[in-house]
Amino acid sequence: MGSAMFSVLLPIALALVMFGLGLTLAVGDFTRVLKYPKAAVVALVCQMIVLPVICLGLILLSGLDGVLAVGMMLLVASPGGTSANLFSHLAGGDVALNVTLTAINSVLAVFTLPLVVGLSMAGFLDGGASVGLQPAKFVQVFAIVLIPVVIGMAVRRRFTDWAERMRKPVKIGSAVVLVLVIAAAIAQESQTLLDNIGTLGPVALALSVLSLAIGYYVPRLFRVDRGQSIASAMEIGVHNATLAIAVAFSVLGDKAMAVPAGIYGVLMFFPAGIAAFLLSRNRESARV
């Protein structure tokens, strides 16, 4: 009964989070990339290509396999989380770039997420080669990722003042939903968590730390300015665990596949918080 209720409530909760994201976006957030194309392109290449390769390496090094390996790849294929903007703000990042990257990532994830998951299933699951690439699954990802965002953007365009007033409540509500979804996902598969925490914990923590480091230092190597590099670090380093859990439960129908995202969702706050603290201190030092 609890599992069935969770399966029904989870897509609704995610839709509300994605609708809230849409309330913070405008068409200009997609076109703003023309203002600083290098920063956006470097960040997107890191997120779409470099991180899945890093995650695959971590999976192979740790010996993860089966649905847990696919769950890690599902997580890394998910776009930046709704907390990325907050961490970027605290660290002194270019939050406008965060908003732009979130907008673009949300669209790209509709296409890249089913592809990464499909290839992962082909590699890690017996006889699962076509599951992630079925048209019906693709449509479901489209529905839960993009449609609520588009509706939110339409509401913002029509009721701009109301959308602006809702910014703070939406952020708080999204954080609450994230905590509840992670807690529920872990509770649903507590035995899987206990059996694999020794492997999954270090992998999830390593992915978080490496994502933040790659997100910051790769743009710096390409001479992207510091504020934009911080924005990139937070966008790339804070994956959308809620979305990964929802896809695992609602689209792929596998509760165990949600466990990596649940563990990551808890652990990533520590590296992201430390990174934000250190980067903000460095910013203050630079001003002195």
Residue pairs with C-beta under 8 A, 6 or more apart in sequence:
2 188
3 188
3 255
6 184
6 188
6 249
7 249
7 250
10 181
10 184
10 245
10 246
10 249
10 250
11 144
11 246
11 250
13 177
13 180
13 181
13 242
13 246
14 144
14 148
14 177
14 181
14 242
14 243
14 246
14 250
15 144
15 148
16 148
16 173
16 177
17 82
17 148
17 173
17 174
17 177
17 178
17 242
18 106
18 144
18 145
18 146
18 148
18 149
18 152
18 243
19 148
19 149
19 151
19 152
19 155
20 82
20 152
20 166
20 170
20 171
20 173
20 174
21 82
21 102
21 106
21 148
21 149
21 152
21 174
22 148
22 149
22 150
22 151
22 152
22 153
22 154
22 155
22 156
23 152
23 153
23 155
23 156
23 163
23 166
23 167
23 170
24 85
24 99
24 152
24 156
24 163
24 167
24 170
25 99
25 102
25 103
25 149
25 152
25 153
25 156
26 153
26 156
26 157
27 153
29 99
29 100
29 102
29 103
30 100
30 103
30 104
30 107
32 96
32 99
32 100
33 40
33 100
33 104
36 97
36 228
38 222
38 224
39 94
39 97
39 219
39 224
39 225
39 228
39 229
39 231
39 232
40 97
40 100
40 101
40 104
42 218
42 219
42 222
42 224
42 232
43 97
43 101
43 215
43 219
43 231
43 232
43 235
43 236
44 101
44 104
44 105
44 108
46 214
46 215
46 218
46 219
46 232
46 236
47 79
47 80
47 101
47 105
47 215
47 235
47 236
48 108
48 112
50 214
50 218
51 76
51 207
51 210
51 211
51 214
51 236
52 73
52 76
52 77
52 116
54 76
54 207
54 210
54 211
54 214
55 72
55 73
55 75
55 76
55 207
56 73
58 72
58 203
58 206
58 207
58 210
59 65
59 69
59 72
59 73
59 203
62 199
62 202
62 203
63 199
64 72
64 199
64 200
64 203
65 124
66 124
66 125
67 124
67 125
67 254
67 256
67 257
68 192
68 196
68 199
68 200
68 256
68 257
68 259
68 260
69 120
69 123
69 124
70 117
70 120
70 121
70 124
70 125
70 257
71 244
71 248
71 256
71 257
71 258
71 259
71 260
71 261
72 203
72 204
72 207
72 260
73 116
73 117
73 120
73 124
74 113
74 116
74 117
74 120
74 244
74 247
74 248
74 252
74 257
74 260
74 261
75 207
75 239
75 241
75 244
75 260
75 261
75 264
76 116
76 207
76 239
77 109
77 112
77 113
77 116
77 117
78 109
78 113
78 239
78 240
78 241
78 243
78 244
78 247
78 261
79 102
79 105
79 106
79 108
79 109
79 239
79 240
79 243
80 98
80 101
80 102
80 105
80 234
80 235
80 236
80 238
80 239
80 240
81 178
81 238
81 239
81 240
81 241
81 242
82 171
82 174
82 175
82 178
82 240
82 242
83 174
83 175
83 178
83 238
83 269
83 272
84 98
84 102
84 234
84 235
84 237
84 238
85 95
85 98
85 99
85 102
85 171
85 234
86 171
87 93
87 234
87 237
87 238
87 272
87 273
87 275
87 276
88 94
88 95
88 98
88 230
88 231
88 234
88 235
88 276
89 95
90 276
90 277
90 280
91 230
91 233
91 234
91 275
91 276
91 277
91 279
91 280
91 283
92 227
92 230
92 279
92 280
92 283
93 227
93 228
93 229
93 230
93 231
93 233
93 234
93 279
94 225
94 227
94 228
94 230
94 231
95 231
97 227
97 228
97 231
97 232
97 235
98 231
98 234
98 235
101 231
101 232
101 235
102 235
105 235
106 145
106 146
106 149
107 146
109 141
109 145
109 243
110 141
110 142
110 145
110 146
113 141
113 145
113 247
114 132
114 133
114 137
114 138
114 141
115 132
115 133
116 132
117 132
117 247
117 252
118 129
118 130
118 131
118 132
118 133
119 132
120 132
121 128
121 129
121 131
121 132
122 128
122 129
122 130
122 132
125 131
131 137
131 252
132 252
137 251
137 252
140 250
140 251
141 247
141 251
144 243
144 246
144 247
144 250
144 251
145 243
155 162
155 163
156 163
177 242
178 241
178 242
178 265
181 241
181 242
181 245
181 246
181 265
182 241
182 242
182 245
182 261
182 262
182 265
182 266
185 245
185 249
185 255
185 258
185 259
185 261
185 262
186 193
186 259
186 262
186 263
186 266
188 255
188 258
189 255
189 256
189 258
189 259
189 262
192 255
192 256
192 259
193 200
193 259
193 262
193 263
196 259
197 263
200 259
200 260
200 263
201 263
201 267
203 260
204 260
204 263
204 264
204 267
204 268
205 267
205 270
205 271
207 264
208 237
208 264
208 267
208 268
208 270
208 271
208 272
209 271
211 236
211 237
211 238
211 239
212 233
212 234
212 236
212 237
212 271
212 272
212 275
213 233
214 236
215 229
215 232
215 233
215 234
215 235
215 236
215 237
216 229
216 230
216 232
216 233
216 275
216 279
217 229
218 232
219 228
219 229
219 232
220 226
220 229
224 232
226 283
230 279
233 275
233 279
234 272
234 275
234 276
237 268
237 271
237 272
237 275
238 268
238 272
239 261
239 264
239 268
241 261
241 262
241 264
241 265
241 268
242 265
244 258
244 260
244 261
245 258
245 261
245 262
245 265
248 254
248 255
248 257
248 258
248 261
249 255
249 258
